Amino acid sequence: MDNPENYQITLENLDEQFKKLDYSKWEDIQYRLNRIYNTIRKNFYQLFPPKIRPFIQKWGWIFYTILIIILIIVLYYIDLKLTFNY
């Protein structure tokens, strides 16, 4: 069972968690993109077999971009095949 002390909320954590971002600044945009990428990596990393995981770590965000592009191509192909134009 997890130790509740690991989940202590400090003022620094609260400040970062509820930080109001100004998207006119490049640093805030970059911060948000890094948070999104790390969330995806944390949630979906365990889905891949252990032999592929070093490849994912080496290529980082490029791997997920390629994966999404392949998914879009497959969905487009399926949609193209399922449109019954006579």
N, C-alpha and C positions, 0 to 999 in steps of 0.2 A: 504494500500500500504506500502511496506517496506521502511524504512528510509534509504536513501543512506549513512548516517553516519555509519550505521552498516557494510558497505562494504569497509570501509577505509582500504587501503593497507599500512601497516607499513613495515619498514625495517625488523623487526623480522619475520613477516608473509612471506615476500618474501624470506628471508633466509631459512625458514623452508620449504616453498613450493617448492623451486628449489634446495633443498639440494642434493648434490651428495652423494650417499650412497656407502660405501665400503662394499660389501657383504662378505668380509672375516672376518668382525667383527660381533660377535653375537649380539651386541646392535643394529646395523643397520638392521640386518635381523629381529630381534624382533620388531623394530620400524615399518618396512614395513608391517609385518604381522598384527600388531595392527591397522595400517591405513586401510588395506584391510578389516579386520573384522569390524571396525567401519563404513566403507562405506557401507558394506553389511547390517549391522544392521540398519543404518539410512535409507537406501533406501527401505528395505523390512519389517521393523518392523510394519508399519501401515497396511500391508496386512493381518495380523493375527487378529482374533477376540480378544476383550479385555480380555476375560477370560483366553486365552492362553498366553498373553503377560507377566504376572509375571513368568510363567514357563520358557519362553524364556530368561528373564533377569536372572533368578536363574541359569540356566544351561549354558548360554553363548554360546561359540563356540561349545560345545558338541552337542547342539540342531541342529545347522546348519550342523555339520558333519553327524549326524544321518539322517537328512533330505536328504542330498546328497547321502548317502549310500542307502537309501530307493528308491530314484529316479533312481539310477543305477540299482538296482535289478528289478524295474518295467520295465525299458527300456530293460534290458536283457531278461526278461520274454516275453515281447511283441515281441522282435526280434526272440526269440526262437520259438514262436508260429507262426510267419509270414514266417519262412523259410519253404518252401514247398518242403521238401525232400521226394521223393517217393521211 
